[in-house]
């Protein structure tokens, strides 16, 4: 049965008839413009801007022909322009693609200027690769691409279209350029399956709150869990009574650009400290520590020059730390944060050079008695490394990806700042995306989020994909899914996992930050597993 999702341009198909249906590829092909666009400006240094953007389905590496209008041919009776004479002005190759424009590097041509025509050179050469698909589907896709006249098949092309059928019968459609993924599309009509475990699901709304980070903590030693909820600048504390969040207080301080909140009893006094990290106005990271003492919340420390986050090491919480540079790079190994009368950087975690605390987890997932590393890489593919630093698993699907980001540099302004899209181009270079948490429970199960489809076939400013929460076991060199949540949509900001005795609880934080026209909104979905996951 066909399912239409209008906003996402998403078309899905039944596994039983999937091989006979190639509408999702046809939709992609039809959107590729064969009409002339325009050069917006010549930026110098061999770079031009064109109005060929995501809306015309162009992508990085496409070659474009630049031509100049010489004169119009006008019908002598009607006065209608029936043709134009043009002359070649040069060639360029598309570099970065955004919603309604692209940048391109000039291959040849010395006199390219605003108003010149920019036309995609067709057909575009692509290499086709198929994995775990049937021959009928492969033949249909090849035939459709060739008959369109917009694509030709060439094994030597730097562009690759890769098609993977996953274990649930869905199809992943990936576009690569020199082996770098520049877009993905996921097609399926199979509903997300869940285990037979009995679950209780609750949801609570928070009026006018734009929460993007959360942690669940033992803040007072009174037998209750508390939720620490952070907006960009404010941190609120809630008492969790049953499955209701009761507001307690707001920390009396305005923070600048909060990038994570965490909690853990690092000083071993049976009460969790609250750890709050900010981006410090683009000058690296700075972290603050708070703790309750006899019912009053006090500031323990506010000058730690590190970004902090909590991780679960086979069900045991730890705080990890890393340095963040001015330009947004996480540098050096990830370290444990320790307390010895003061909060300092402790033992380095081996083989974490090049990783970041975002999308990072620890645990013995292969049950060999040694600690493994779990990491969502720069392409958001889940990787597992053994204690020797050797990769033992890499997913094809994307995990722990996030739409949330912080800015590490001030937005630049120049002569182009009055162009909204170009202004966004300058801002995009300052974004550091905050990947989701990866928890590892006592039995070595990996708990994180997964993107279940992504309609960004070409790069765009805003990430846009739906999320589920998944629980997975690593067995026989494969990642075995043992539970997957319902589809939570595109507005998941954070999630948290808590184990209390037999009971497991997953909290999913959803919402959007408001703007001039809309109010902020947030909600918490609580999923309770009375007998554990």
N, C-alpha and C positions, 0 to 999 in steps of 0.2 A: 504494500500500500504506500502511496506517495504522501509525504508530509511536507508542507511548505512552511518555512519560517521566513517571513517577509524581510524583516530588518537584517537578517544575516545572509540573505541570498543563499539559504541552505536547502539543499534537496537531498532527500535520503531514499534508500531503496531496500527492499526486502532481500535477505540473503538468498532466498530461493529463486528470485528472478534477477538477482544482481548482474549476472553475466550478460543478460540481454538488454541492459539499460545503461546508456552512456550519457544521459542528459546532463549530468554534472560536468562532464568534460565539454559537451557542446555549449553549455552556458558560459564556461570560461573562454572558449574559442570565439563565440559570438560577441563577447564584450571587448575583445581586442580590436581597437579602432584601426580602420584602414583609411581614415580621412586625414587630411592635413591639419596639423596644429600650427602653433606659432612660437617663434622665439620671443620670450618675454624681455630678456636683456642679455647683453654680453658683459660678463663680470670681470673680464680680463684674466690673465693667467691661464688661458686656454679653457675657461669654463663658461657655459651659457646656461640660462634658465629657459625651460620650455613649458607650455601648458599641457604637456602630455603627462598625466598623472595616474593615480590609482583608478580614477573614474573611467579611464580608457584602457585599463588592464595592462599597461606596459610594465616592464620589469627590467632590472639591472642587466646591462650587457647588450641590450638591443641597439642596433645601429640605426641612425636616422639620417636622412638626406635633407640638407638645407638648400633652399632655393629662394631666389628673389623674384618678385613680380616686376615684369618689364612694362607690360601694357595690357589693357583689357580689350577684348574683341567684342564689339557692341553690334547688336542686330540693327540694321539701318532703318527698319520700319518701327519696331516696337521699342527700341532703345534699351532692350534687355541685354545684360552682359551674358554672353553665351560661352565664352572661353577666356582664358588668360594666357599670355605668353610669359614664360618664366625662364630664368637662367640658373644654372647650378652655382651654388655659393660655397659648398663644402660638405663634409661628412663629420658626424659626431657619434659618440657612444654614450648611452644613458648610464649615469652613475648611481644616483640615489633617487628614489621615487617616493612621492608624498601624495596627499589626497588629490590635489588639483594641479600639481606641477612636478617637474623633475629637474635635476641638474644633469648636465652632460658635458663630457670632455671632448673638445674639438680634435678630430683626427687630421683634417686639413681644411683650409679656408682662412683667408686673412681679413675678409670684409663682412663677417657675419654680424648682423645688428638686429635690434628689436623690430618686430613686424615681419621678419623673414618667415617663410613657411618651414615647418619641421614635420617630416613625414617618415613613419616607420618603414624600414626597408623589409619588404615581404618577399618570399616566405622567410620566417625565422627558423634557423636550423636548430634542431633539438635532438638529443640522444634520449631514447626511451629505455627505461629499465623496469622490469616487472618482478615482483617477489611474491610467491605464494598465490598467484592469480591464475585463473584458467585461460586456456588458449583462445576461447571464444571472446572473452573480455578483451584480451590483448589485441586480437584482430580488429575488433570493433573500434577500439581507441585509435589504433594506427590509421585505419581507414578514415575515420572522422577527421583527424588532424590533417591528413594529406588532401582529402577532398575539399577542405575549407579553403585551400590555397594560401593559408596564413602560416602554415608550418610545413617544414620538410624534415625527414628523418636522416640524421647524420651522426654516426657513432663518434666522430671526432669533434663534435660541437662542444664548446665550453658550457652550454646549457643542457641540463638533464631534467627530464620529467620522470619521477620515480613513483611507482604505484605499489603499495604494500597492503595485502589483506591481513587484518589482525585476527586474533584468536576468537573474537566475537562476531566475525563476519563483516566488520566495517572496512572501508577502504581509505587508506591514507594516501593523499596525492601531494607530492613534494616537488617543488621547483628549486633546482640548485644552479649555481653559477660558479664554475671552478671549484666544485665540491662544497661551497658554502651555501647553506639553506637560506633562500631569500623569500620563501613563502610556503605555507602548508594549508591543506584543506582536508577535512575529515568528513566522510559520508557514511551514514548508517541509519537504519530505522529500528535497530534493536534497542529496546529499553535497557537501561542500566540494571543489571541483576544484583540482587542482594542475597545475603545468606539467610538461612531460616531462623537465625537467632531472634528471639522476641526483643523488640525494641520499643522504647517510649520516646516520642518526639514532641518537643515543646518549642514555642517561639515567643519572643518578647520584643516589643518595639521600644525604641528610645527616641523621644521627640527632639528634633532640632539638634541632634548630635551626629557629628561626622567622624565616628571612631574608625581608625585604620589599624590599630594594634591592640592586642590583649594578652593577658597572662592570668592564670588561675593559681592562687597562692594560699598558704597558711599564714595569715598575717597577724593573728592575735592568739593562737593557741587555744581557741575556745571550741574547737570541734567543727567549725564552719569553714568552708572555702570562701575566698574572696576573689573578685574579679578586678583586675587593674586594667582600665580602658583608656586608651590614649587617642586624642585628636592630634592635629599638627602641633598645638601649643599647650593643650590642657590635658591633665591626667585626673580621671575620676575613679573612685573606689566604690565597689558594690559588694554587699554581703549576699551570698547565694543561700537562700532559705528554700529548701525543697528544690524546685526548678524556677524560682523567681529571683530576680536580681533587685535587691533593695539598696537604693542610693545611700551612701554613708557620708562621703565628703569629696571635695576637690582639693588636690595638693595646692597649697598656697604659693604657687610660683608659675610664671609664664615661661615655658620652654620655647626654644627656637628650633623648629623643624625636627620633631621627634622622629627617630628612625627605628626604634625598637623599645619595647618594655619587656622585662623579664623578672623572675623572682626565684629565690633559692635561699636556704638557710646556710649561708657560707660561713658565718661566724659561729655556727654550731650552738645556738642558744634556744633552739626549738621554735624559733619564729623566723619566717622568711623575710629577707631583705627585698626591697623593690629596687630594681636596676633600670634606669632610664637613660637611653643614649640619644644624643642629638647630633646633627651635622655641623653645628657650631659655625653657622653663617659661611659655609664653604671653606673653613679653615681646618679641615680634618674632623675627627670625632671627639666628643666630650661626654662623659658619663657621670650620672648622679646616683647616689645610693640613699634610700630612705628606709626607716624601720619604725614599727610601733613599739613604744615602751610605756607600760601601764596605761594603755588606751590612747596615748598621744603619739602622733606621727612626727618623727624628727629626722633631720637631714644628717646623715653620717659622713658623707663625702660628696664633693661636687667638682673635683678637679682631675678625674681620671682621663688621660688623653687617649682613650681606646673606645672602640665600639664593642658592646657586650650583647650576648644572647644566650638564652638557656637551651640546653640540649638534653635529651634522655639517652643515657648509656645503659641499654638493657634495663630500662625502667628506673634508673637512678639518675636524678637531675645533676647537672653540672652547669657552670657558667663558662663560656668560652669568650676569648677576647682577641681583637686584632686591630692593628693600626690602619687608619684611613687617611690617605693623603689629600692634599688640597684639590687635586684633580679627580678625586673619586676612586682611586685605586686602593684596593685592600692589599697590603704588602706584608711580606714575611709569612712565616708559619702562623697557623691559628694556635693560640695558647690557652691553657686553662687559667682562669682567674682563681687566686687562692687568698686566704686570710691568715696572717700570722701576727696579728696585732694591727695590721694595716692591709688594705686591699691592693694586691700587686699581681703582676703578670707572673704566672708560674711556669710549669713544664710545657715545652712546645709539643704539639701533636705531630708526630713524624709524618712526612710525606704530604703535608698540607700547603706547601709553597704553591702559590698560584690559585688556591681556593679562596673563598670568602665565607664569612659566618652566615651568609644568606644561602638557603638551599643546601645546608650542611648538616650531616648527622653522623653519629658514632654508634657502634654496637657490634656484638658478635653475631652477625646474621648468618654465617655459614656454620656456626656451632662447632668451631675447631678450638675454642678456648682463647682465641686471640681477637683483638679489636680490629674491626673493619671500618672503612670510611665509606660514607654514602654521600653523593654529591650530585646536584643538578647543574650540569655544565653550562657553558655559554649559550648553547642551543637548547637548553632546558631538557636534555636527555639525561635520564637517571643513570649514574655510574656507581659501581661498587668496586672498591679497592681492598685487597687483603692487607695483612699487617706488613708485608714486604713492599707495599706501594704498587703492586701489579693489579691491573684492571681485570676483574673476573666476571663483570657483567656490564652491558650497556643497553639501554632500552631503545626502542624505536619510537615510542610515544613520549609525549612531553609531560614532565612532572615538576611540581613546586614552582611553576611559573607564576608571576604576579603582575597585575596591572598597576601596582603602586610604586611610586618612585620618589626620590628626593633630589633636589638640585644642589650641586656642589660648587657651581660658579654663578656669578651674577649674570643675568641675561645681557647679551651684547646688544648694542644699538649702533647703527651706522646708516648710511644713505638709504638702505633698503628697509629700514625698520617700519616704514609706513605700509608695507605690504604684509598682510596678516600671515599668509602662508610662509613667506620668507622669514618673517620674525620667528615663526615656529621652528623653522629649520635651524636657526641659531640657538634657540632654546634647547632643542633636542640633544645637542652635544653635552648639555649639563646634567642630563638625567641619569641617575643610578637606580636601577630597578631592584626592589626588595623582594627576593624570592621567598617562597613560603617555608614554613618549618618542616623538618623531618624528624619524627620521633621514632625511637626503637624501644619496644617494650621488653619485658622480662624474657620472653621466649624468642626474641630476635626478630619479631614482626616489624616491618617498616610501615609507618603510618604517615601519609602525606597527601597532597592534592594532585589531581591529574586534570589536564586540559582534555575534554572529551571531543571537542572539535574546534576548528580555527578557520575562519573564512578569510584571513589575511593572506591571500595568494601572492600579493606583492607587499613590500614594507609600507607601513603607514605610521602616522604620528602616534595614534592611540592603539594600544593592544586591545583585543576584543575576542574573548573566548569564554566558553562555559566551563564550570569546574565541578568535579565531584571529589569526595574524600575517599581514599582507598586504604585498605589494610592488606599487606602482601607479605608472603614468606619466601625466602630465597632457598630454593630446593633444586638439587641436581643442575646447578648452573643456570636456572631459570627463575624468574619472578612469578610466583603463583599467587593470584588474587584470591583472597578468602572473604573479603567483604568490600562492597562499593556502595556509597550513598546514592541518594537520588541526585538528579541534576540541580545544582544550586544556582544556576544562571551565571551572569557575567559580573556580579557585584560582590564577590567574595573578597574580603580584605585580609582576613587572618583566620586561623583556627588553632585550637588547643586541645590536647589530649590529657586526661587525668585518669589514674587508676586508684580506686579506693576499695581495698579488700577484693571481693569478687567482682564488684561493679566497675564497669568502664564507662567513661563519659567523653563524648566529643562535642566541643563547642565550636560553632561556625559563626564567624562575625561577618555580617553583610551590611552594605550601605554605600552611600555616596556623599561626598562633600558638597555642600551647597555653593551657590554663586549668587550673582546679583538678582537672578530671576527665580531661583529655587532655594528651598531650605535644605539643610543637611538632614540626612535620615540614616538611622542605623537599626539593626535588629540582631538578635542572637538566636540561633537555632541550637537547641540542646538535644542531643541524641544519647539516650541512656541505655546501656546494655546491662541488665540486672545480673547476668551470669558471666559478664565479660564478653569481649569480642571473639 
